[in-house]
Amino acid sequence: MMERTMDKNVVDDLRREVGHIASGGGAWQDITKPMDHLAFTPAPTDVRLRETGRTKEPAEAIPFGRWVLQQIGRCGFIGELAKAAKAGRAFPKDGASEAVRKRISEQGADPDMHEALDDAELDWSAL
């Protein structure tokens, strides 16, 4: 009984694919001819994506320093970075990532904090 069901599924899949190709939705591949696997055909552009690749416009994005302060509840080094930022009175709240990097360097942060800052910068830039 199971084999018959599997065979029916294979036949249904084959019918669907042949119908797709016959309607112009695909192309037959001649397996006797070698294919150029190095050839590149770019995919059509996705209209759902913005040209900038960001979900927020640059004017809508909050400053990096404020974003770091919002990460207090996070686990790991980014959360520790946020706690240290909140404790420091001279932390550049409206500063860019370079200002934050300069500040933690002045404070003598360990390499883990610099790595956390790199990770935080990637997360922030993905907004």
Phi and psi in degrees as a GROMACS rama.xvg file:
@    title "Ramachandran Plot"
@    xaxis  label "Phi"
@    yaxis  label "Psi"
@TYPE xy
-65.5896  -40.9327  MET-2
-62.9506  -38.8916  GLU-3
-65.1248  -39.4312  ARG-4
-65.3883  -42.2596  THR-5
-64.1328  -41.5979  MET-6
-63.1936  -40.0016  ASP-7
-63.9703  -39.4102  LYS-8
-64.963  -39.8001  ASN-9
-64.6898  -43.5033  VAL-10
-64.435  -41.6571  VAL-11
-63.0954  -41.1305  ASP-12
-63.1456  -43.3007  ASP-13
-63.5468  -43.0139  LEU-14
-60.5441  -44.0588  ARG-15
-62.1685  -44.5967  ARG-16
-67.0615  -42.9037  GLU-17
-64.5763  -40.9666  VAL-18
-62.6492  -38.716  GLY-19
-63.9731  -45.1081  HIS-20
-68.6284  -42.2954  ILE-21
-65.5177  -28.4082  ALA-22
-84.6684  4.1816  SER-23
91.9208  9.01102  GLY-24
-88.2038  0.421386  GLY-25
-158.254  -172.345  GLY-26
-136.806  142.483  ALA-27
-71.6436  145.092  TRP-28
-113.573  125.079  GLN-29
-86.8944  108.354  ASP-30
-75.3523  -6.9851  ILE-31
-83.6565  -14.0686  THR-32
-104.593  139.881  LYS-33
-68.7062  146.66  PRO-34
-102.184  146.845  MET-35
-88.2688  97.2889  ASP-36
-76.3142  -11.0407  HIS-37
-89.3347  -8.33707  LEU-38
-67.9481  142.352  ALA-39
-123.743  126.326  PHE-40
-118.212  113.625  THR-41
-65.9183  144.901  PRO-42
-72.6581  152.186  ALA-43
-64.7809  151.378  PRO-44
-65.8682  143.917  THR-45
-90.6742  118.631  ASP-46
-69.7289  -13.8161  VAL-47
-78.3859  -16.1782  ARG-48
-91.1642  142.829  LEU-49
-80.3324  158.234  ARG-50
-63.8782  -32.7914  GLU-51
-78.6575  -16.913  THR-52
79.4657  8.17654  GLY-53
-111.76  155.051  ARG-54
-84.9569  -19.1771  THR-55
-119.678  147.928  LYS-56
-68.9695  151.624  GLU-57
-55.1814  -32.4421  PRO-58
-71.0624  -25.6029  ALA-59
-83.4777  -19.672  GLU-60
-69.974  140.39  ALA-61
-80.9651  156.244  ILE-62
-60.3103  150.36  PRO-63
-58.3232  -42.2834  PHE-64
-59.9837  -42.363  GLY-65
-68.005  -37.4911  ARG-66
-62.7222  -41.5594  TRP-67
-60.7319  -41.7521  VAL-68
-64.6597  -26.4524  LEU-69
-76.4174  -9.76643  GLN-70
-91.6446  19.2302  GLN-71
-58.3291  -37.3915  ILE-72
-77.9837  -4.37498  GLY-73
-75.2834  150.88  ARG-74
-85.8738  164.025  CYS-75
84.0483  -163.379  GLY-76
-68.8302  -30.4326  PHE-77
-66.8312  -38.9749  ILE-78
-63.8679  -39.6453  GLY-79
-65.7612  -39.0965  GLU-80
-61.3908  -42.0136  LEU-81
-65.0194  -40.3844  ALA-82
-64.9694  -41.6717  LYS-83
-65.924  -36.8113  ALA-84
-66.4351  -40.0203  ALA-85
-67.324  -34.4829  LYS-86
-73.12  -26.7606  ALA-87
-84.9747  123.975  GLY-88
-72.4931  -28.984  ARG-89
-93.3219  13.0739  ALA-90
-64.4132  132.221  PHE-91
-75.4642  88.7249  PRO-92
-60.5873  -39.9991  LYS-93
-100.163  17.3972  ASP-94
-86.8629  160.714  GLY-95
-81.105  177.828  ALA-96
-63.1319  -31.9036  SER-97
-65.5226  -38.4234  GLU-98
-66.8213  -39.1474  ALA-99
-67.136  -41.9558  VAL-100
-61.6915  -42.0682  ARG-101
-62.4767  -42.2824  LYS-102
-64.4301  -45.3508  ARG-103
-71.4214  -27.2693  ILE-104
-68.6344  -40.1697  SER-105
-62.7889  -31.5524  GLU-106
-81.9031  -5.53101  GLN-107
75.4128  41.6183  GLY-108
-67.125  149.919  ALA-109
-77.5813  167.533  ASP-110
-59.6663  -29.513  PRO-111
-63.3794  -37.0614  ASP-112
-68.2415  -36.6617  MET-113
-66.9879  -36.9101  HIS-114
-67.2575  -39.5907  GLU-115
-62.9781  -37.7396  ALA-116
-64.549  -39.9768  LEU-117
-60.9253  -45.6802  ASP-118
-63.5671  -41.6424  ASP-119
-63.7106  -39.426  ALA-120
-63.8131  -39.4818  GLU-121
-64.4636  -43.8305  LEU-122
-62.2078  -44.2189  ASP-123
-65.131  -41.4765  TRP-124
-69.3169  -18.1561  SER-125
-80.8294  -7.54007  ALA-126
